[in-house]
């Protein structure tokens, strides 16, 4: 089982992701997104370096979005599901509803008695479950269009494929309120950052707007 990473007492930002494996790899992370590697020396072995690069990309991503107003030890990182799930042969690993329910309970435990004020939730599937299970709400159209297709769920191994993969545009980089208290912002998965050409054309402006808005957040 993968463990969350960070110091809850120091943390000001919670990052929620998914899939405790490297892309196209059965390797499980000891900590979400191999976050502990960010605080180690850069490894020389290729497989270890890949873990470091993923951790580095995640920290750089979040710190950049917040204009470096926070430090790396003010981030707390977890997955919606930290349990090992079947690898999906290069596709997005499907998170079953019961695992998502457990994940939200764990997230609420992390938030309790913490100083976290801002949440970044990565990927369409994670935000689908967070909304579906009442952690925060947006509009019904996102939920409807992000519902997992039966084709993906019934595959062996199962994978997540939404009814409309472009539905993430409806919520990406917008600010919502989770549990009537926390500012939560849906963002693209770290694997898509820095924005590639196809993502830049769609999401570039909303990311710039978000960065400018977060500069004014105390």
N, C-alpha and C positions, 0 to 999 in steps of 0.2 A: 504493500500500500504506500502511495506517495503522501508525503506530509506537507502541510502548509509551511511557508517560510517567512520569517520576520519576527520582529519584536512588537507584540500587540500594544505594549505600553508606549513605545516610541512612535508607532506608525500613525501617519495622518491619511494615508491613501491605501485603499484595498484594491487589489487587482484580481479579477476573477477570470480564469481561463478554462480550458478543457484539454483532455487527452494527455495523461502523464507519460507519454512516449515521445521519442523523436519521430519526426515524419518518416514514414516507410521503414520503421525500425521496431523490433520487439523490445528494445531497451526501456526499462521503467526508470523513472527518475526517483531518487530518494526524496528530493524536495521538488515542489511544483516548479516546472520549467527549469530544472537544474539550477535554481536561483543561488544556491550556495556557491556555485562555481564562480559567480561574479566577484566574490570576495577572495578568490584564490589566485595564485600565479597562473599565467596563461600556460595551459598544458602543451606538450609537444606531440603527443600521440594524436593522430587524426580523429579517432572516435571520442576522445576526451575533449579535444578542441571543439568538436561540433557541439558538445554540451555547453562549453564555455560561451561559444558564439550565440547560442540560443538565449542564455541568461543575460549576456551583454546586450543583445538586441532588445530584450524586454525592458531592462532598466533604462536604456537609452531612449526607448520609445516613450515611456511614461514621463521620464524627467524632461524630455524635449516638449511634450504636450503641455506640461505645466511650467514651461520657461525656466526650468532649473530652480524654482522657488523652494523645492523640497530636496532633501538629501536621500541617498540610496537607502539609508537605514530607516527612513520614514515610510518605506513601502512594505506592505504585507501582501504576500502572493499566495493564492490558492487556486485550485480547480473546482468547478462545480461538482465534479466527481473525481475523487482521488483514488478510487478503487481501480484495479486493473481491469480493463474491458478488452474484448477481442479486437485485435488489430484489423483494420478494414481495408487492407491491401491498397494503401495509398489514398483511400477516400476518407471522409470525415467520420471518425468513430461516433457511433450512435450512443447517446446517453439515455438509458431507460428511465421512465418516469419515477420509479421508486428510488433510483440512485439520485435523481435530481431533487426529490423531496428531502432525502437525507443530506444532500449537499447544502440545501438552503438552511436546514437546521444547524449545520456546522458553521455556515456563514454568519448566522445570527448569534451563535456562541462567540465567534471571533469579534463581532461588533460590540457585544455586551461589555461594558466597563472598559472600552477602548477609547482612544482619542481620534479615531478615524472620522474624517469629515467628508471624504470624497471617494467614490467607487468608480472604477473603470471595469466594464463588463465586455469581454472580448468575444466576438463571433455571433453569428445569427442564431445558432442552436442554443448557446448559453442564454442569450437574451429571450429567446422563445420560452424556455423553461422558467426563467425568472418572472416573466410576465404571466405565463400560463398558470403558475402556482402562486401568484398573488404577491410576489416580492415588490413589484412595481407595475405600473400600467402605462400604456400609451394608447394607440388606437386599435380597434378590432381588426383592421385590415392587415396589420403586421402579423398578428397571431394567425389569422386565417391563411395568409400566404406563406407563413413559415412553418406550418404544420408538417411534420415528417411524413414523407410518402410511404405508403404500404410496401411499395417495391423495395425501398431501402431497408425498412424494418424487418421484412420477411426474408431478406437475403442472408446467406450464411458465408462469412460473418455479416451481421447487420451493419448498415452505415446510415448516416444522416444525409438525406437529400430533401430539401424543402419543396413545397409545391411551387414556389417562385423564389429562385435564388437571388433575384434582384430586390426582394422586399426589404433587405437590410437598409436600402437607401432611405426608407421611410423614417428610420430612427437614428441612423448613424450620426454621432457627434451632437445629438440633441441632449438637453439636460432634463432629467426626470427626478422624482423623489421616491426613494425606496423606504418602505416601512414608516412613512410619514415623517422621516427624519433626515435621511442621508441623500446627498446629491449623487445621482448615478448617471453615468454617461456610457452608452454603448459605442464601442470602437471596433475597428477591424482587428482580426487576429494578428499577432505579432509577425506571423509568417508573411504577411502582406505589407510589412513596413521595412524600409522606406517604400512609399507608394510606387508601384511599377506603373508603366505607361497607361495600361488599361484601367487601373484604379485611380490614377492621377486625374484622368479626364472626368471621372464620375465623382470622386470624393475630394479632390484637391481643394476646392473652395470651402467646403464645409469644415475641413480640417484647419484651414487658415482662420476661419471664423471662430472655431472652438478655441484655438490657441490664444487668439486675441481676447476672447471672453474670459478665459481662465487667468489671464494676466491681472484681471481686476478682482479675482477671488482672494479674500484674505485667509 
